[in-house]
């Protein structure tokens, strides 16, 4: 029964050069089946060029309550912000 199958998160990249975006979840017996089901369910109209499936239990998320401690060191590195770089107009997706 599919309720006993592990849950997979599905990410689709709509075009080359863009990032993968989370589009949903599904149950599957193994990663190959998850990939096939993701293709059938989430790309019926040829919306994507790449599919990622990840077992939900393999995703580790940060605790929102610890956001200040986790992200505070990065706030001191303003040179990492994209405002310091000029991006040519020919570049459509970065």
C-alpha positions in Angstrom: 0.0 0.0 0.0 1.3 3.5 -0.9 0.8 4.7 2.7 3.7 2.5 3.7 6.0 3.9 1.0 8.3 6.7 2.0 7.5 10.3 1.2 9.6 12.1 -1.5 9.8 15.9 -2.1 9.8 16.9 -5.8 11.8 19.8 -7.3 11.4 20.9 -10.9 13.7 23.2 -12.9 11.5 24.8 -15.5 14.3 26.1 -17.8 18.0 25.7 -18.1 19.8 28.3 -16.0 17.0 28.6 -13.4 16.9 27.0 -10.0 14.9 24.0 -9.0 11.7 24.8 -7.2 9.7 22.6 -4.8 6.4 21.6 -6.5 5.0 18.9 -4.2 5.4 15.6 -2.6 4.5 12.0 -3.4 4.9 8.5 -2.0 7.0 5.9 -3.9 8.6 2.5 -3.2 12.1 3.7 -4.3 13.8 6.7 -5.8 13.4 5.5 -9.4 9.7 5.1 -8.9 9.5 8.6 -7.3 11.3 10.1 -10.3 8.8 8.4 -12.7 5.8 9.4 -10.7 7.1 13.0 -10.4 7.5 13.1 -14.2 4.0 11.8 -14.7 2.4 14.1 -12.1 4.3 17.3 -12.2 5.5 17.6 -15.9 2.4 16.6 -17.8 2.6 19.7 -20.0 6.4 19.5 -20.4 7.0 22.2 -17.7 10.5 21.1 -16.8 14.0 20.3 -18.0 15.1 18.6 -14.8 13.5 16.8 -11.8 14.9 16.1 -8.4 13.3 13.8 -5.9 14.6 13.7 -2.3 13.3 11.5 0.5 11.6 13.8 3.0 13.5 12.2 5.9 16.8 13.2 4.2 16.0 16.9 4.4 17.3 18.7 7.4 15.8 22.2 8.0 17.0 24.9 10.3 14.9 25.9 13.4 13.2 29.2 12.8 13.7 30.0 16.5 17.4 29.9 15.9 17.5 32.1 12.8 19.3 35.0 14.5 22.2 32.8 15.7 22.4 31.0 12.4 22.2 34.0 10.0 23.8 36.8 12.1 27.4 36.1 11.0 26.5 36.5 7.3 25.0 40.0 7.9 28.5 41.3 8.6 29.7 40.3 5.1 28.0 42.9 3.0 30.5 42.3 0.2 28.6 39.1 -0.5 25.5 41.0 -1.5 24.8 41.1 -5.2 24.5 44.9 -5.1 28.3 45.1 -5.3 28.4 43.5 -8.8 27.3 44.9 -12.1 25.4 42.4 -14.1 25.4 42.8 -17.9 22.0 43.3 -19.5 22.5 40.3 -21.7 22.4 38.0 -18.6 18.7 37.0 -18.3 19.0 34.5 -15.5 21.6 34.4 -12.8 
